[in-house]
C-alpha cells in the first residue's frame, strides 16, 4: 500500500472519530454525573399562590454527590423556613452543553413556632452549565401552601424579594389629638413587583382603612432594609363614605426579618397622623386613653 493511501485513510478515520464524539456530546440521554459533584452557593426564590411574585432567601446551599450507579444525591438546605430537601437518586443527562437533573425526594419543613416537622413529597428539575457557574434547580412541593416552587440559582437575591413577606404585629398610632392608640392583630403585606424593581405595600385595618402603595423602593443600610414610598389610603368611620388621603410610607426591617417598624403617615388626618406596625406583643393601654382616641377619630371623620 502506498504511503499516500495510508495517510488518506488515517485522515478519514480521524474525522470519523471526531464525528462520533460530537454526536455523543449532543445525545440528550447521555448519563453524566462525574462533573457536577460539589457544593453550590446561591439564593432561592419561593413562590406560592398567596405570594405569586415570590420571596427571596440569600445564603442558600445545595450539595451534590455522586452515587456508584451513575445517579447523584442532591441535598438542599434552606436558611429560611423551607427546611431540607433530599433526593437520593437523581438522574443526570447532558444536552445542549448543560447537565440536566430530574429526581423525586422528600422535604422536611418545621412547623410554625417550633412545631413538629412535617415531611412532604418533592420533585426536582434543573440545569447546570458545564463550567458549573450557572445553575437553576427547581424544587416543587405541590402539597405545601397550595403549591410551592423553590428556584435555586447563583448570585444574590434582589432586595425587593428579601423583604417580601406578611408582617404581623400591633399598630401604634399618634396624632395632634391623641397618642399611642394600640390596635392588636394587624398585618402589613409586602410583595415584590413582577420585575422585582420595587414593592407593593398593602395594609387593611378596621380603624385606619385600606392602603395599597405601589412603587415603594427598597435599599440596604447596615443590618436593615429601608423602604420608602407614597400613595393614598382610603379611610372612613361611623358610616361615613371612605375618602382618599395622602399617605407617606416609611419602613425599617432587620435583615433577619424579626424586627420591623412599618409606618403610614397621613398629613391631612387629625393634624397629622402616623400609624406604625411593630413586631412583638402589644403593650397594655388605659381604657380612658383608648376611648379618647376613638372619640377623636370618630369626630374627625364625622366632620366635627
Secondary structure, DSSP 8 states (H G I E B T S, - for coil): --HHHHHHHHHHHHHHHHHHHHHHHT-TTEE--TT--EEEEEEEEEEETTEEEEEEEEEEEEEEEE-TTS-EEEEEE-SSTT-EEEEEEEEEEEETTEEEEEEEEEEEE--GGG---EEEEEEEEEEEETTSSSEEEEEEETTSTTSEEEEEESS---HHHHH-EEEEEEEEEE-SS---EEEEEEEEEEEE-TTSSSEEEEEEETTTEEEEEEEEEEEEETTEEEEEEEEEEEE--TT---EEEEEEEEEEEETTSS-EEEEEEETTSTTSEEEEEESS------HHHHHHHHHHHHHHHTT-
